[in-house]
């Protein structure tokens, strides 16, 4: 997997291993012959199987994964790249985006050329250019978000645990309560023994905060107003965040600045497509697992979801 240089070592470690997966649903494509469906676009199952076989034949990592009976991890990455392309195709068309071929060529060469990159992504060589085209487009989406996105949320982070009740359990319970009665979000958080916070987050500011840097690729910056999130805000620190998103503004922010390195923009860009994924709907062939909407990736099963999203009742975004 490619390495990315940036301000926060913790965040960039997460970025380097994150794969953003989005699948859509529809009455057109058949789930039986699809590895995944994005809106009315099918990711053909036969093509995915062919690509996995190519990796087994050419990638040492895939060969080792097969020997260790972990080929399902490789398969989910292959489906990830396929779905990523289909989702970006929809987003680019709607946003009027175009990738500069010279920039695509430069990125491919920077990572060692087509053959070297193919086994790292992983994907077969014929799709390497497609992968980097999508990455360049994602950088454009991320750059737009850095300059104009602000999210307001009422939140808290739960770290305390008790026998039979983990921090995750407490966070899910509180998240459901807040979703059922969002007008009392701050009060419910206080009653649970935690400190409520009402804050407006912007991307450059958040990225610049060491303790919060990972949030820039979290559901906090992808969720629609009226969503209650239960997520881990950091891979390095204990605790689960419960956050009611009350507003998401895309008007230009005069104090946004340029604090996010360009290498991280593609990951931020993929997170901005979260509302599009929800709009299109998500359907995954069961052999590849289940959709993890908080992680924007495939999980083997529901027990391994990285977070949760609950729709809140009657929450409307405030006016800018």
GUDREN-729500 format. One line per 3 residues: their letters; for each residue x, y, z negated of C-alpha. Coordinates in pm, whole numbers, plus 50000, padded with zeros to 5 digits. Layout:
BEGIN
A) X Y Z; ... $
! end
This chain:
BEGIN
XXX) 50000 50000 50000; 50131 50346 50085; 50279 50566 49818 $
XXX) 50173 50922 49772; 50368 51208 49617; 50186 51452 49393 $
XXX) 50168 51637 49064; 50024 51373 48835; 50208 51040 48821 $
XXX) 49911 50873 48658; 49668 50997 48921; 49892 50908 49214 $
XXX) 49941 50557 49080; 49565 50522 49091; 49547 50676 49438 $
XXX) 49808 50440 49576; 49608 50136 49470; 49257 50269 49530 $
XXX) 49057 50149 49822; 48732 50328 49887; 48458 50104 50017 $
XXX) 48123 50214 50150; 47850 50003 50312; 47510 50097 50447 $
XXX) 47182 49915 50487; 46924 49908 50761; 46678 49687 50940 $
XXX) 46886 49668 51259; 47212 49475 51203; 47191 49121 51067 $
XXX) 47349 49059 50728; 47413 48699 50831; 47656 48804 51106 $
XXX) 47791 49110 50926; 48060 49142 50661; 47901 49475 50571 $
XXX) 47655 49727 50709; 47695 50105 50710; 47365 50266 50799 $
XXX) 47282 50112 51134; 47647 50014 51196; 47759 49655 51150 $
XXX) 48104 49533 51048; 48106 49201 51237; 48180 48901 51020 $
XXX) 48368 48724 51300; 48606 49017 51344; 48679 49030 50971 $
XXX) 48755 48658 50964; 48984 48697 51264; 49168 48982 51095 $
XXX) 49214 48785 50774; 49360 48497 50972; 49605 48735 51142 $
XXX) 49723 48852 50800; 49764 48496 50677; 49982 48427 50981 $
XXX) 50190 48746 50959; 50176 48899 50610; 50384 48745 50327 $
XXX) 50146 48900 50074; 49843 48740 50236; 50017 48403 50258 $
XXX) 50104 48422 49890; 49750 48526 49803; 49615 48221 49985 $
XXX) 49856 47993 49801; 49749 48143 49469; 49379 48116 49562 $
XXX) 49346 48495 49557; 49268 48549 49924; 48940 48709 49821 $
XXX) 49141 49017 49718; 49285 49047 50068; 48943 48988 50223 $
XXX) 48792 49274 50024; 49071 49505 50141; 49008 49409 50502 $
XXX) 48638 49480 50466; 48729 49806 50292; 48922 49933 50591 $
XXX) 48646 49832 50830; 48377 50004 50626; 48593 50310 50573 $
XXX) 48610 50358 50947; 48235 50325 51000; 48152 50570 50723 $
XXX) 48404 50827 50843; 48265 50801 51196; 47928 50920 51065 $
XXX) 48082 51193 50850; 48309 51324 51125; 48020 51347 51369 $
XXX) 47805 51540 51122; 48086 51773 51015; 48234 51826 51360 $
XXX) 48578 51697 51263; 48854 51581 51495; 49192 51427 51414 $
XXX) 49499 51569 51591; 49662 51275 51778; 50009 51418 51709 $
XXX) 49938 51422 51337; 49817 51063 51354; 50136 50959 51536 $
XXX) 50350 51137 51278; 50185 50956 50988; 50224 50618 51153 $
XXX) 50594 50679 51210; 50642 50811 50859; 50528 50476 50722 $
XXX) 50751 50270 50951; 50550 50223 51269; 50254 50007 51363 $
XXX) 50400 49664 51285; 50539 49770 50947; 50216 49939 50843 $
XXX) 49985 49657 50954; 50074 49419 50673; 50074 49695 50410 $
XXX) 49724 49833 50469; 49635 49541 50537; 49501 49526 50892 $
XXX) 49597 49390 51229; 49818 49615 51450; 49539 49701 51694 $
XXX) 49358 49889 51418; 49648 50081 51264; 49587 50394 51469 $
XXX) 49219 50385 51376; 49315 50365 51009; 49541 50672 51024 $
XXX) 49290 50866 51232; 49040 50817 50953; 49301 50917 50696 $
XXX) 49369 51244 50876; 48995 51314 50893; 48963 51239 50521 $
XXX) 49236 51495 50451; 49026 51754 50632; 48722 51667 50421 $
XXX) 48934 51685 50106; 49080 52021 50200; 48731 52166 50241 $
XXX) 48627 52030 49902; 48929 52174 49724; 48836 52519 49841 $
XXX) 48467 52522 49765; 48347 52248 49529; 48236 52300 49170 $
XXX) 48051 52048 48955; 47874 52128 48629; 47808 51852 48376 $
XXX) 47710 51796 48017; 47948 51528 47895; 48135 51351 47620 $
XXX) 48399 51080 47593; 48333 50784 47366; 48634 50608 47215 $
XXX) 48503 50462 46888; 48429 50092 46878; 48267 49860 46626 $
XXX) 48227 49483 46593; 47989 49374 46864; 47972 49722 47017 $
XXX) 48252 49839 47243; 48301 50196 47364; 48167 50079 47701 $
XXX) 47854 49937 47539; 47794 50260 47348; 47849 50469 47660 $
XXX) 47603 50267 47867; 47342 50291 47592; 47389 50667 47562 $
XXX) 47390 50707 47940; 47052 50539 47969; 46910 50760 47692 $
XXX) 47035 51077 47862; 46893 50964 48197; 46554 50911 48034 $
XXX) 46555 51252 47864; 46807 51480 48041; 46666 51800 47886 $
XXX) 46799 51677 47551; 47136 51562 47685; 47350 51770 47448 $
XXX) 47130 51680 47151; 47139 51309 47231; 47516 51319 47260 $
XXX) 47544 51493 46922; 47303 51247 46760; 47524 50963 46881 $
XXX) 47810 51108 46677; 48000 51258 46971; 48084 51614 47070 $
XXX) 47891 51743 47374; 48062 51969 47627; 47904 52175 47905 $
XXX) 48166 52255 48166; 48199 52352 48530; 48482 52158 48696 $
XXX) 48670 52267 49008; 48910 52043 49198; 49237 52240 49177 $
XXX) 49189 52320 48809; 49104 51961 48721; 49394 51820 48921 $
XXX) 49626 52055 48738; 49521 51922 48398; 49731 51619 48311 $
XXX) 49463 51463 48091; 49189 51506 48353; 49375 51469 48682 $
XXX) 49222 51132 48771; 48874 51285 48766; 48931 51441 49109 $
XXX) 48873 51100 49270; 48607 50991 49022; 48228 50994 49067 $
XXX) 48220 51325 48880; 48313 51501 49205; 48096 51278 49424 $
XXX) 47769 51246 49234; 47455 51441 49316; 47287 51663 49055 $
XXX) 47057 51457 48842; 47300 51167 48806; 47421 51029 48475 $
XXX) 47768 50878 48503; 47928 50624 48273; 48292 50599 48379 $
XXX) 48646 50571 48249; 48802 50914 48305; 49157 50779 48277 $
XXX) 49328 50450 48350; 49588 50528 48083; 49370 50647 47795 $
XXX) 49094 50463 47611; 48740 50586 47629; 48429 50606 47845 $
XXX) 48281 50931 47972; 47909 50989 47974; 47825 51284 48198 $
XXX) 47497 51432 48322; 47571 51616 48648; 47344 51920 48648 $
XXX) 47484 52111 48946; 47708 52062 49249; 47799 52381 49436 $
XXX) 47967 52393 49773; 47977 52770 49806; 48332 52915 49834 $
XXX) 48508 52956 49501; 48722 53272 49483; 48954 53121 49221 $
XXX) 48989 52776 49379; 49357 52811 49469; 49565 52549 49646 $
XXX) 49670 52326 49358; 49621 51981 49514; 49905 51827 49722 $
XXX) 49812 51749 50081; 49902 51382 50036; 49619 51343 49784 $
XXX) 49357 51519 49994; 49252 51206 50183; 49154 51031 49862 $
XXX) 48958 51335 49749; 48796 51342 50092; 48674 50985 50065 $
XXX) 48513 51064 49731; 48321 51349 49894; 48149 51093 50117 $
XXX) 47983 50932 49814; 47651 51116 49873; 47655 50997 50235 $
XXX) 47703 50638 50120; 47404 50673 49889; 47198 50826 50169 $
XXX) 47274 50547 50414; 47228 50274 50157; 47469 49992 50082 $
XXX) 47459 49628 50183; 47746 49381 50151; 47769 49019 50258 $
XXX) 47762 48830 49923; 48077 48635 50011; 48274 48960 49961 $
XXX) 48121 49056 49626; 47899 49345 49521; 47903 49719 49577 $
XXX) 48065 49919 49296; 47914 50264 49345; 48119 50426 49070 $
XXX) 48447 50284 49200; 48345 50317 49565; 48481 49972 49632 $
XXX) 48379 49609 49626; 48381 49423 49297; 48379 49043 49276 $
XXX) 48061 49053 49066; 47853 49284 48848; 48063 49202 48541 $
XXX) 48360 49376 48704; 48199 49705 48799; 48419 50003 48715 $
XXX) 48133 50230 48612; 47763 50300 48626; 47528 50564 48768 $
XXX) 47175 50627 48644; 46928 50868 48806; 46806 51126 48554 $
XXX) 46448 51242 48539; 46357 51584 48676; 46705 51738 48698 $
XXX) 46730 52013 48957; 47048 52198 49055; 47070 52554 48933 $
XX) 47096 52838 49183; 47449 52960 49263 $
! end
